[in-house]
């Protein structure tokens, strides 16, 4: 079982990918997480990636593809995987075709108002990275992390004006990819029109759709 998950910023892509992977006993491969961890640990890959990020440049495809190949070849990926954050371009999708056969695309469809509501109310702990929502997942004490006592902050790119811009960019980038995969692999579309839907409910519905499409037994 090898899946790609597509979804706009704030759709819950990372959360759903990890919960799905846990339910299906497969791996999650998130290029963004791999690079962030490498930078944090100060590895050779992290230093290389940091150079591009510090210059405001995208990490070159050849580096991303090498990382992807290595992750796909690991024992934990043999049963299957969910790709989160890759591919982002047609060129990357074509490179992926040479590495692995994708069984389906999971597409999260979320209205703009839900995404803005989610992201504009999101707060993150500066110390441990825990995520809160000032409306739906409040910390016990305003502005303070329940887990470590760190201060909570709002990312600049979570402000409504920036979120709308991020959504336009996502649409422009992803539309060609959706067209590329249409007719090649099945699509599992999941629509979420509620800010309050628990992740476990969403994942349960996605798995039901997979079974209905005979992607799972």
N, CA, C and O of each residue as an XYZ file, in Angstrom:
868
protein
N       0.845     -1.193      0.000
C       0.000      0.000      0.000
C       0.879      1.241      0.000
O       1.539      1.555      0.990
N       0.875      1.930     -1.114
C       1.713      3.126     -1.233
C       0.839      4.281     -1.682
O       0.300      4.285     -2.789
N       0.711      5.266     -0.796
C      -0.216      6.365     -1.040
C       0.505      7.711     -1.045
O       1.561      7.881     -0.436
N      -0.104      8.659     -1.755
C       0.279     10.069     -1.657
C      -0.904     10.772     -1.001
O      -2.056     10.488     -1.330
N      -0.625     11.683     -0.079
C      -1.716     12.473      0.502
C      -1.554     13.929      0.073
O      -0.507     14.543      0.283
N      -2.605     14.464     -0.529
C      -2.640     15.862     -0.950
C      -3.672     16.606     -0.113
O      -4.730     16.064      0.206
N      -3.366     17.828      0.232
C      -4.326     18.644      0.964
C      -3.756     20.022      1.175
O      -2.544     20.167      1.329
N      -4.597     21.044      1.187
C      -4.120     22.416      1.375
C      -3.552     22.639      2.764
O      -3.788     21.825      3.657
N      -2.808     23.722      2.973
C      -2.309     24.052      4.318
C      -3.483     24.098      5.286
O      -4.513     24.701      4.986
N      -3.333     23.462      6.447
C      -4.403     23.484      7.442
C      -5.456     22.409      7.264
O      -6.420     22.362      8.028
N      -5.291     21.525      6.247
C      -6.284     20.481      6.008
C      -6.123     19.315      6.980
O      -7.015     18.475      7.100
N      -4.986     19.263      7.673
C      -4.743     18.165      8.611
C      -3.936     17.034      8.000
O      -3.940     15.908      8.498
N      -3.242     17.350      6.911
C      -2.479     16.346      6.159
C      -1.539     15.520      7.039
O      -1.580     14.290      7.016
N      -0.694     16.203      7.812
C       0.274     15.503      8.653
C      -0.394     14.645      9.709
O      -0.004     13.498      9.927
N      -1.412     15.207     10.370
C      -2.148     14.476     11.418
C      -2.800     13.226     10.846
O      -2.670     12.138     11.408
N      -3.505     13.385      9.723
C      -4.199     12.245      9.123
C      -3.202     11.205      8.616
O      -3.431     10.004      8.757
N      -2.097     11.663      8.028
C      -1.092     10.729      7.494
C      -0.561      9.831      8.609
O      -0.462      8.617      8.435
N      -0.218     10.422      9.751
C       0.336      9.629     10.849
C      -0.704      8.692     11.453
O      -0.382      7.558     11.809
N      -1.932      9.148     11.571
C      -2.975      8.283     12.128
C      -3.316      7.141     11.163
O      -3.518      6.002     11.586
N      -3.377      7.457      9.868
C      -3.632      6.420      8.864
C      -2.514      5.380      8.860
O      -2.761      4.174      8.818
N      -1.283      5.877      8.903
C      -0.127      4.975      8.892
C      -0.164      4.041     10.090
O       0.159      2.859      9.973
N      -0.559      4.572     11.244
C      -0.647      3.764     12.451
C      -1.731      2.691     12.316
O      -1.533      1.539     12.701
N      -2.873      3.091     11.764
C      -3.986      2.155     11.582
C      -3.638      1.060     10.577
O      -4.021     -0.096     10.762
N      -2.913      1.415      9.517
C      -2.617      0.477      8.437
C      -1.271     -0.218      8.593
O      -0.900     -1.073      7.789
N      -0.541      0.167      9.654
C       0.779     -0.416      9.928
C       1.759     -0.196      8.765
O       2.464     -1.113      8.346
N       1.783      1.028      8.264
C       2.728      1.404      7.217
C       3.492      2.656      7.671
O       3.200      3.219      8.726
N       4.458      3.075      6.877
C       5.311      4.209      7.269
C       4.763      5.532      6.732
O       4.015      5.559      5.754
N       5.147      6.617      7.384
C       4.896      7.963      6.849
C       6.240      8.516      6.402
O       7.220      8.482      7.146
N       6.271      9.021      5.189
C       7.492      9.666      4.700
C       7.149     11.121      4.409
O       6.490     11.439      3.419
N       7.617     12.001      5.303
C       7.384     13.441      5.150
C       8.727     14.111      4.897
O       9.569     14.176      5.793
N       8.929     14.603      3.695
C      10.222     15.219      3.364
C      10.491     16.427      4.253
O      11.631     16.669      4.649
N       9.441     17.187      4.568
C       9.614     18.359      5.435
C      10.123     17.958      6.807
O      11.039     18.581      7.343
N       9.522     16.902      7.382
C       9.951     16.421      8.707
C      11.379     15.894      8.665
O      12.163     16.127      9.586
N      11.712     15.180      7.586
C      13.072     14.635      7.441
C      14.096     15.765      7.447
O      15.114     15.688      8.135
N      13.817     16.815      6.676
C      14.758     17.932      6.580
C      14.856     18.705      7.894
O      15.946     19.103      8.305
N      13.710     18.917      8.554
C      13.725     19.645      9.831
C      14.533     18.886     10.877
O      15.306     19.481     11.628
N      14.348     17.568     10.921
C      15.076     16.737     11.887
C      16.576     16.740     11.580
O      17.406     16.808     12.487
N      16.909     16.666     10.287
C      18.325     16.664      9.882
C      18.999     17.981     10.273
O      20.143     17.988     10.726
N      18.286     19.091     10.095
C      18.825     20.405     10.463
C      19.014     20.476     11.981
O      20.041     20.945     12.474
N      18.002     20.002     12.707
C      18.053     20.032     14.173
C      19.236     19.217     14.707
O      19.893     19.616     15.668
N      19.496     18.066     14.068
C      20.572     17.183     14.527
C      21.942     17.592     13.990
O      22.967     17.073     14.431
N      21.955     18.523     13.040
C      23.223     19.000     12.494
C      23.944     17.970     11.643
O      25.174     17.952     11.598
N      23.180     17.103     10.958
C      23.794     16.090     10.092
C      24.311     16.750      8.807
O      24.044     17.923      8.543
N      25.062     15.961      8.010
C      25.578     16.474      6.736
C      24.419     16.903      5.832
O      24.484     17.934      5.161
N      23.347     16.081      5.830
C      22.167     16.434      5.038
C      21.557     17.726      5.567
O      21.194     18.608      4.789
N      21.446     17.840      6.885
C      20.868     19.034      7.500
C      21.630     20.293      7.140
O      21.027     21.325      6.844
N      22.954     20.214      7.163
C      23.780     21.375      6.807
C      23.557     21.781      5.351
O      23.474     22.965      5.023
N      23.462     20.768      4.486
C      23.268     21.026      3.060
C      21.906     21.684      2.815
O      21.791     22.661      2.074
N      20.867     21.113      3.467
C      19.502     21.631      3.312
C      19.398     23.046      3.874
O      18.766     23.915      3.273
N      20.026     23.273      5.037
C      19.981     24.592      5.687
C      20.559     25.680      4.791
O      20.079     26.814      4.799
N      21.585     25.344      4.020
C      22.194     26.323      3.101
C      21.159     26.870      2.125
O      21.081     28.077      1.893
N      20.363     25.961      1.555
C      19.336     26.388      0.586
C      18.222     27.168      1.283
O      17.780     28.206      0.791
N      17.775     26.663      2.422
C      16.684     27.321      3.142
C      17.096     28.721      3.596
O      16.311     29.664      3.499
N      18.316     28.852      4.088
C      18.809     30.156      4.551
C      18.921     31.170      3.416
O      18.866     32.378      3.641
N      19.079     30.664      2.201
C      19.132     31.565      1.031
C      17.738     31.803      0.449
O      17.575     32.513     -0.543
N      16.733     31.190      1.092
C      15.363     31.354      0.611
C      15.079     30.545     -0.638
O      14.166     30.871     -1.397
N      15.864     29.478     -0.860
C      15.713     28.651     -2.053
C      15.068     27.311     -1.698
O      15.122     26.865     -0.551
N      14.453     26.675     -2.708
C      13.909     25.342     -2.517
C      15.041     24.328     -2.525
O      16.046     24.514     -3.211
N      14.876     23.261     -1.763
C      15.871     22.181     -1.774
C      15.809     21.531     -3.155
O      14.724     21.151     -3.595
N      16.946     21.391     -3.854
C      16.938     20.836     -5.220
C      16.345     19.431     -5.282
O      16.465     18.642     -4.345
N      15.704     19.146     -6.406
C      15.054     17.846     -6.588
C      15.997     16.680     -6.377
O      15.608     15.664     -5.802
N      17.246     16.814     -6.840
C      18.155     15.662     -6.731
C      18.400     15.264     -5.272
O      18.552     14.081     -4.966
N      18.439     16.262     -4.369
C      18.631     15.962     -2.943
C      17.367     15.314     -2.380
O      17.440     14.319     -1.659
N      16.210     15.884     -2.715
C      14.930     15.358     -2.214
C      14.743     13.913     -2.680
O      14.321     13.056     -1.904
N      15.054     13.653     -3.935
C      14.861     12.314     -4.508
C      15.791     11.293     -3.853
O      15.389     10.158     -3.597
N      17.030     11.696     -3.584
C      17.971     10.786     -2.918
C      17.468     10.416     -1.521
O      17.537      9.258     -1.111
N      16.960     11.426     -0.795
C      16.406     11.186      0.553
C      15.211     10.240      0.461
O      15.064      9.320      1.266
N      14.365     10.485     -0.531
C      13.173      9.669     -0.738
C      13.542      8.212     -1.036
O      12.960      7.288     -0.467
N      14.496      8.021     -1.915
C      14.951      6.663     -2.267
C      15.419      5.915     -1.023
O      15.085      4.749     -0.813
N      16.204      6.623     -0.202
C      16.754      6.000      1.001
C      15.631      5.600      1.960
O      15.662      4.511      2.533
N      14.632      6.486      2.137
C      13.533      6.200      3.063
C      12.659      5.046      2.553
O      12.232      4.193      3.331
N      12.401      5.027      1.251
C      11.561      3.975      0.673
C      12.238      2.612      0.781
O      11.562      1.588      0.878
N      13.578      2.597      0.765
C      14.319      1.334      0.825
C      14.437      0.777      2.245
O      14.879     -0.358      2.424
N      14.051      1.556      3.252
C      14.160      1.093      4.642
C      13.160     -0.033      4.928
O      12.092     -0.083      4.318
N      13.508     -0.944      5.863
C      12.617     -2.067      6.181
C      11.205     -1.636      6.577
O      10.227     -2.288      6.212
N      11.102     -0.513      7.338
C       9.773     -0.082      7.809
C       8.868      0.416      6.682
O       7.662      0.577      6.870
N       9.463      0.659      5.504
C       8.659      1.115      4.367
C       8.242     -0.023      3.447
O       7.503      0.195      2.487
N       8.714     -1.246      3.733
C       8.451     -2.378      2.845
C       6.965     -2.740      2.782
O       6.464     -3.150      1.736
N       6.259     -2.582      3.925
C       4.826     -2.904      3.935
C       4.004     -1.833      3.224
O       2.858     -2.067      2.838
N       4.599     -0.668      3.059
C       3.899      0.437      2.417
C       4.215      1.753      3.091
O       4.900      1.793      4.113
N       3.709      2.838      2.509
C       3.991      4.160      3.071
C       2.974      5.179      2.576
O       2.271      4.963      1.589
N       2.920      6.288      3.289
C       2.146      7.463      2.863
C       3.143      8.592      2.656
O       3.917      8.915      3.558
N       3.127      9.185      1.484
C       4.008     10.316      1.184
C       3.291     11.621      1.511
O       2.212     11.896      0.987
N       3.897     12.415      2.377
C       3.335     13.705      2.782
C       4.334     14.802      2.395
O       5.448     14.845      2.918
N       3.930     15.683      1.482
C       4.815     16.779      1.084
C       5.612     16.490     -0.183
O       6.452     17.291     -0.593
N       5.348     15.358     -0.789
C       6.031     14.987     -2.034
C       5.063     14.117     -2.833
O       4.406     13.253     -2.252
N       4.954     14.319     -4.144
C       5.650     15.312     -4.973
C       4.965     16.678     -4.931
O       3.786     16.795     -4.597
N       5.741     17.705     -5.279
C       5.204     19.070     -5.358
C       5.184     19.592     -6.796
O       4.545     20.604     -7.083
N       5.877     18.906     -7.688
C       5.925     19.321     -9.094
C       5.769     18.093     -9.982
O       5.919     16.960     -9.524
N       5.463     18.330    -11.266
C       5.341     17.232    -12.232
C       6.677     16.508    -12.362
O       6.711     15.284    -12.487
N       7.775     17.257    -12.333
C       9.109     16.648    -12.459
C       9.345     15.677    -11.291
O       9.888     14.588    -11.483
N       8.932     16.081    -10.081
C       9.091     15.207     -8.920
C       8.200     13.969     -9.050
O       8.602     12.869     -8.672
N       6.994     14.152     -9.583
C       6.079     13.018     -9.772
C       6.672     12.016    -10.757
O       6.569     10.806    -10.554
N       7.289     12.514    -11.817
C       7.908     11.625    -12.812
C       9.099     10.882    -12.205
O       9.322      9.709    -12.503
N       9.864     11.575    -11.348
C      10.993     10.926    -10.671
C      10.474      9.839     -9.735
O      11.075      8.770     -9.623
N       9.348     10.116     -9.058
C       8.749      9.141     -8.146
C       8.310      7.892     -8.902
O       8.451      6.779     -8.396
N       7.780      8.068    -10.110
C       7.350      6.924    -10.933
C       8.479      5.914    -11.131
O       8.236      4.714    -11.256
N       9.709      6.414    -11.158
C      10.864      5.527    -11.380
C      11.305      4.802    -10.105
O      12.014      3.797    -10.153
N      10.861      5.343     -8.957
C      11.277      4.782     -7.665
C      10.241      3.796     -7.117
O      10.599      2.730     -6.617
N       8.956      4.156     -7.212
C       7.904      3.335     -6.595
C       6.587      3.487     -7.343
O       6.309      4.529     -7.936
N       5.783      2.430     -7.303
C       4.449      2.462     -7.906
C       3.461      2.921     -6.841
O       3.360      2.313     -5.776
N       2.743      3.981     -7.130
C       1.765      4.519     -6.180
C       0.414      3.842     -6.409
O      -0.042      3.710     -7.545
N      -0.227      3.409     -5.294
C      -1.502      2.689     -5.402
C      -2.711      3.616     -5.425
O      -3.726      3.295     -6.042
N      -2.611      4.763     -4.757
C      -3.749      5.687     -4.728
C      -3.313      7.056     -4.207
O      -2.281      7.200     -3.551
N      -4.134      8.048     -4.523
C      -3.953      9.401     -4.005
C      -5.087      9.675     -3.018
O      -6.263      9.513     -3.344
N      -4.718     10.091     -1.814
C      -5.709     10.526     -0.822
C      -5.801     12.041     -0.940
O      -4.819     12.746     -0.706
N      -6.975     12.541     -1.301
C      -7.123     13.991     -1.504
C      -8.071     14.565     -0.452
O      -9.241     14.190     -0.381
N      -7.546     15.478      0.360
C      -8.352     16.141      1.387
C      -8.965     17.400      0.790
O      -8.254     18.274      0.292
N     -10.279     17.484      0.843
C     -11.000     18.634      0.291
C     -11.613     19.405      1.462
O     -12.530     18.922      2.126
N     -11.095     20.604      1.701
C     -11.525     21.386      2.865
C     -11.832     22.814      2.413
O     -10.996     23.442      1.764
N     -13.022     23.341      2.744
C     -13.370     24.714      2.351
C     -12.400     25.739      2.948
O     -11.821     25.523      4.013
N     -12.240     26.840      2.245
C     -11.309     27.885      2.683
C     -11.663     28.414      4.069
O     -10.768     28.669      4.874
N     -12.947     28.582      4.359
C     -13.330     29.160      5.659
C     -12.904     28.256      6.821
O     -12.533     28.746      7.888
N     -12.958     26.921      6.609
C     -12.542     25.978      7.654
C     -11.045     26.113      7.904
O     -10.598     26.140      9.051
N     -10.279     26.198      6.825
C      -8.817     26.308      6.946
C      -8.427     27.606      7.654
O      -7.571     27.604      8.539
N      -9.058     28.713      7.259
C      -8.742     30.005      7.886
C      -9.107     29.979      9.369
O      -8.364     30.485     10.210
N     -10.257     29.386      9.679
C     -10.693     29.274     11.078
C      -9.695     28.452     11.892
O      -9.353     28.809     13.019
N      -9.235     27.348     11.308
C      -8.273     26.480     12.004
C      -6.937     27.184     12.222
O      -6.433     27.270     13.342
N      -6.373     27.690     11.112
C      -5.012     28.223     11.184
C      -4.927     29.557     11.922
O      -3.967     29.798     12.654
N      -5.918     30.424     11.736
C      -5.841     31.736     12.377
C      -5.964     31.636     13.896
O      -5.565     32.548     14.620
N      -6.527     30.510     14.376
C      -6.651     30.302     15.826
C      -5.588     29.346     16.377
O      -5.595     29.019     17.564
N      -4.671     28.900     15.505
C      -3.636     27.959     15.948
C      -2.535     28.694     16.716
O      -2.123     29.791     16.339
N      -2.076     28.075     17.785
C      -0.948     28.594     18.547
C       0.031     27.440     18.787
O      -0.381     26.298     18.990
N       1.318     27.751     18.763
C       2.358     26.725     18.870
C       3.291     27.056     20.025
O       3.630     28.219     20.247
N       3.706     26.024     20.760
C       4.636     26.219     21.871
C       6.046     26.455     21.334
O       6.553     25.687     20.517
N       6.661     27.526     21.808
C       8.028     27.856     21.362
C       9.049     26.815     21.828
O      10.095     26.635     21.204
N       8.734     26.138     22.926
C       9.707     25.221     23.512
C       9.587     23.794     22.960
O      10.582     23.221     22.514
N       8.375     23.214     22.987
C       8.237     21.800     22.592
C       7.477     21.587     21.285
O       7.416     20.465     20.782
N       6.891     22.665     20.725
C       6.197     22.530     19.435
C       4.771     22.029     19.525
O       4.139     21.793     18.495
N       4.239     21.858     20.745
C       2.849     21.401     20.901
C       1.902     22.415     20.257
O       2.154     23.620     20.267
N       0.797     21.890     19.692
C      -0.126     22.750     18.947
C      -1.451     22.884     19.696
O      -2.000     21.902     20.195
N      -1.955     24.117     19.763
C      -3.239     24.403     20.417
C      -4.111     25.210     19.460
O      -3.647     25.701     18.431
N      -5.391     25.334     19.827
C      -6.311     26.190     19.097
C      -7.056     27.013     20.136
O      -7.656     26.460     21.057
N      -7.020     28.328     19.991
C      -7.582     29.193     21.037
C      -9.102     29.080     21.152
O      -9.686     29.585     22.111
N      -9.754     28.418     20.175
C     -11.202     28.217     20.257
C     -11.567     26.786     20.628
O     -12.466     26.558     21.438
N     -10.857     25.809     20.024
C     -11.292     24.416     20.130
C     -10.356     23.511     20.925
O     -10.760     22.431     21.357
N      -9.123     23.934     21.119
C      -8.173     23.127     21.884
C      -7.330     24.075     22.730
O      -6.127     24.232     22.520
N      -8.005     24.702     23.698
C      -7.359     25.745     24.501
C      -6.389     25.151     25.521
O      -6.635     24.071     26.060
N      -5.277     25.860     25.789
C      -4.424     25.445     26.908
C      -5.144     25.789     28.211
O      -6.048     26.624     28.226
N      -4.736     25.138     29.310
C      -5.381     25.411     30.598
C      -5.189     26.865     31.015
O      -6.085     27.492     31.580
N      -3.986     27.388     30.721
C      -3.695     28.793     31.017
C      -3.389     29.494     29.705
O      -2.527     29.044     28.950
N      -4.083     30.589     29.422
C      -3.916     31.299     28.145
C      -2.452     31.632     27.871
O      -1.759     32.201     28.715
N      -1.992     31.262     26.666
C      -0.639     31.615     26.239
C       0.469     30.746     26.788
O       1.647     30.993     26.529
N       0.088     29.699     27.567
C       1.101     28.839     28.197
C       0.850     27.376     27.837
O      -0.285     26.904     27.917
N       1.896     26.660     27.443
C       1.795     25.253     27.064
C       1.503     24.372     28.271
O       2.166     24.489     29.301
N       0.511     23.490     28.147
C       0.161     22.551     29.228
C       1.296     21.570     29.494
O       1.508     21.151     30.632
N       2.031     21.203     28.433
C       3.025     20.134     28.540
C       4.335     20.579     29.184
O       4.878     19.890     30.047
N       4.842     21.753     28.751
C       6.178     22.146     29.232
C       6.248     23.547     29.829
O       7.297     23.962     30.323
N       5.129     24.279     29.785
C       5.126     25.631     30.352
C       5.711     26.687     29.432
O       5.871     27.843     29.825
N       6.034     26.283     28.186
C       6.581     27.240     27.217
C       5.525     28.241     26.758
O       4.327     28.011     26.925
N       5.976     29.349     26.182
C       5.025     30.359     25.705
C       4.489     29.960     24.328
O       5.195     29.357     23.520
N       3.230     30.309     24.084
C       2.585     29.999     22.811
C       2.640     31.211     21.883
O       2.553     32.355     22.331
N       2.784     30.947     20.595
C       2.842     32.057     19.631
C       2.069     31.697     18.366
O       1.773     30.529     18.115
N       1.752     32.713     17.581
C       1.093     32.511     16.297
C       2.103     32.695     15.176
O       2.777     33.723     15.103
N       2.208     31.697     14.302
C       3.107     31.824     13.155
C       2.620     32.939     12.235
O       1.416     33.136     12.068
N       3.558     33.661     11.644
C       3.199     34.748     10.719
C       2.350     34.215      9.565
O       1.421     34.880      9.107
N       2.686     32.984      9.093
C       1.948     32.454      7.939
C       0.622     31.801      8.327
O      -0.029     31.172      7.493
N       0.215     31.951      9.609
C      -1.109     31.494     10.033
C      -2.113     32.646     10.085
O      -3.281     32.435     10.413
N      -1.670     33.855      9.765
C      -2.589     34.991      9.771
C      -3.450     34.955      8.506
O      -2.952     34.606      7.436
N      -4.753     35.317      8.615
C      -5.702     35.119      7.509
C      -5.233     35.584      6.133
O      -5.427     34.870      5.149
N      -4.622     36.763      6.042
C      -4.177     37.279      4.731
C      -3.144     36.342      4.121
O      -3.188     36.048      2.926
N      -2.210     35.873      4.953
C      -1.147     34.990      4.474
C      -1.716     33.608      4.151
O      -1.294     32.976      3.183
N      -2.671     33.135      4.959
C      -3.288     31.828      4.706
C      -3.951     31.826      3.334
O      -3.819     30.864      2.577
N      -4.669     32.912      3.011
C      -5.337     32.989      1.693
C      -4.305     32.919      0.564
O      -4.524     32.253     -0.448
N      -3.183     33.612      0.749
C      -2.113     33.585     -0.262
C      -1.538     32.167     -0.381
O      -1.298     31.685     -1.488
N      -1.320     31.504      0.759
C      -0.790     30.132      0.754
C      -1.741     29.182      0.022
O      -1.297     28.270     -0.676
N      -3.037     29.397      0.183
C      -4.026     28.549     -0.492
C      -3.988     28.745     -2.003
O      -4.121     27.788     -2.765
N      -3.804     30.009     -2.433
C      -3.695     30.266     -3.884
C      -2.460     29.567     -4.456
O      -2.517     28.962     -5.527
N      -1.348     29.659     -3.729
C      -0.103     29.017     -4.173
C      -0.293     27.505     -4.249
O       0.125     26.863     -5.213
N      -0.929     26.946     -3.221
C      -1.165     25.491     -3.192
C      -1.997     25.056     -4.394
O      -1.670     24.078     -5.066
N      -3.070     25.788     -4.656
C      -3.949     25.438     -5.778
C      -3.177     25.446     -7.098
O      -3.307     24.534     -7.915
N      -2.375     26.491     -7.288
C      -1.605     26.615     -8.538
C      -0.598     25.475     -8.672
O      -0.404     24.944     -9.765
N       0.044     25.097     -7.563
C       1.054     24.036     -7.596
C       0.434     22.656     -7.771
O       0.962     21.816     -8.498
N      -0.690     22.430     -7.099
C      -1.235     21.080     -7.009
C      -2.148     20.706     -8.172
O      -2.248     19.528     -8.516
N      -2.810     21.676     -8.778
C      -3.733     21.364     -9.874
C      -3.087     20.505    -10.964
O      -3.679     19.509    -11.380
N      -1.870     20.869    -11.446
C      -1.231     20.029    -12.473
C      -0.952     18.606    -11.976
O      -1.031     17.651    -12.748
N      -0.624     18.466    -10.679
C      -0.347     17.142    -10.122
C      -1.611     16.290    -10.072
O      -1.573     15.093    -10.357
N      -2.730     16.914     -9.707
C      -4.005     16.192     -9.679
C      -4.313     15.671    -11.084
O      -4.714     14.520    -11.256
N      -4.120     16.523    -12.073
C      -4.355     16.124    -13.472
C      -3.397     15.006    -13.884
O      -3.783     14.093    -14.614
N      -2.159     15.077    -13.421
C      -1.141     14.083    -13.762
C      -1.554     12.690    -13.261
O      -1.375     11.694    -13.960
N      -2.108     12.635    -12.042
C      -2.452     11.340    -11.446
C      -3.838     10.831    -11.825
O      -4.127      9.645    -11.665
N      -4.699     11.722    -12.327
C      -6.040     11.298    -12.725
C      -5.929     10.284    -13.861
O      -5.226     10.510    -14.846
N      -6.630      9.172    -13.708
C      -6.575      8.141    -14.747
C      -5.416      7.181    -14.558
O      -5.415      6.082    -15.113
N      -4.419      7.599    -13.764
C      -3.282      6.716    -13.493
C      -3.522      5.864    -12.264
O      -3.249      4.664    -12.261
N      -4.038      6.499    -11.215
C      -4.285      5.800     -9.947
C      -5.656      6.208     -9.397
O      -6.172      7.269     -9.747
N      -6.246      5.368     -8.536
C      -7.526      5.756     -7.914
C      -7.335      6.944     -6.966
O      -6.260      7.136     -6.398
N      -8.396      7.731     -6.810
C      -8.407      8.831     -5.857
C      -9.356      8.483     -4.708
O     -10.462      7.987     -4.924
N      -8.901      8.754     -3.487
C      -9.772      8.625     -2.317
C     -10.003     10.050     -1.833
O      -9.140     10.638     -1.180
N     -11.167     10.600     -2.153
C     -11.474     11.981     -1.779
C     -12.191     12.019     -0.438
O     -13.169     11.305     -0.217
N     -11.685     12.871      0.453
C     -12.340     13.045      1.753
C     -12.628     14.525      1.959
O     -11.720     15.357      1.970
N     -13.917     14.837      2.123
C     -14.328     16.229      2.312
C     -14.623     16.492      3.784
O     -15.401     15.772      4.411
N     -13.998     17.521      4.322
C     -14.241     17.912      5.713
C     -14.797     19.329      5.727
O     -14.124     20.270      5.308
N     -16.040     19.481      6.216
C     -16.673     20.799      6.236
C     -16.973     21.258      7.653
O     -17.847     22.094      7.882
N     -16.225     20.690      8.605
C     -16.417     21.067     10.011
C     -15.071     21.341     10.666
O     -14.123     20.569     10.521
N     -15.006     22.449     11.386
C     -13.779     22.784     12.115
C     -13.578     21.821     13.274
O     -12.446     21.552     13.678
N     -14.675     21.303     13.806
C     -14.619     20.503     15.033
C     -14.469     18.995     14.802
O     -14.406     18.236     15.769
N     -14.412     18.546     13.552
C     -14.335     17.102     13.320
C     -13.067     16.507     13.937
O     -11.969     16.951     13.600
N     -13.180     15.519     14.826
C     -11.982     14.907     15.425
C     -11.174     14.156     14.365
O     -11.756     13.565     13.455
N      -9.844     14.170     14.469
C      -9.004     13.473     13.489
C      -9.343     11.992     13.362
O      -9.298     11.438     12.263
N      -9.687     11.339     14.494
C      -9.990      9.902     14.430
C     -11.241      9.617     13.600
O     -11.336      8.576     12.950
N     -12.209     10.555     13.627
C     -13.423     10.402     12.809
C     -13.067     10.534     11.339
O     -13.543      9.763     10.506
N     -12.228     11.516     11.024
C     -11.799     11.733      9.636
C     -11.069     10.497      9.103
O     -11.339     10.041      7.992
N     -10.152      9.965      9.897
C      -9.360      8.806      9.477
C     -10.250      7.579      9.288
O     -10.069      6.805      8.348
N     -11.207      7.415     10.187
C     -12.162      6.299     10.077
C     -12.917      6.371      8.750
O     -13.121      5.358      8.080
N     -13.330      7.592      8.381
C     -14.062      7.788      7.122
C     -13.173      7.539      5.905
O     -13.624      6.977      4.906
N     -11.913      7.957      5.991
C     -10.982      7.732      4.876
C     -10.765      6.232      4.674
O     -10.754      5.757      3.538
N     -10.594      5.488      5.760
C     -10.388      4.033      5.668
C     -11.630      3.353      5.077
O     -11.509      2.422      4.280
N     -12.820      3.817      5.467
C     -14.060      3.268      4.895
C     -14.090      3.466      3.385
O     -14.470      2.567      2.635
N     -13.683      4.657      2.951
C     -13.647      4.952      1.512
C     -12.621      4.068      0.791
O     -12.854      3.623     -0.333
N     -11.487      3.820      1.452
C     -10.475      2.935      0.871
C     -11.022      1.516      0.684
O     -10.790      0.875     -0.341
N     -11.753      1.042      1.700
C     -12.334     -0.296      1.603
C     -13.396     -0.365      0.486
O     -13.496     -1.344     -0.254
N     -14.173      0.713      0.405
C     -15.219      0.765     -0.633
C     -14.597      0.739     -2.024
O     -15.183      0.210     -2.968
N     -13.386      1.325     -2.141
C     -12.681      1.347     -3.442
C     -11.820      0.093     -3.643
O     -11.089     -0.021     -4.627
N     -11.922     -0.847     -2.688
C     -11.166     -2.117     -2.744
C      -9.647     -1.904     -2.672
O      -8.866     -2.710     -3.178
N      -9.258     -0.809     -2.035
C      -7.821     -0.575     -1.815
C      -7.363     -1.310     -0.562
O      -6.183     -1.626     -0.408
N      -8.313     -1.578      0.332
C      -8.041     -2.336      1.549
C      -9.036     -3.476      1.638
O     -10.134     -3.402      1.087
N      -8.640     -4.538      2.342
C      -9.557     -5.671      2.537
C     -10.427     -5.404      3.748
O     -11.271     -6.229      4.096
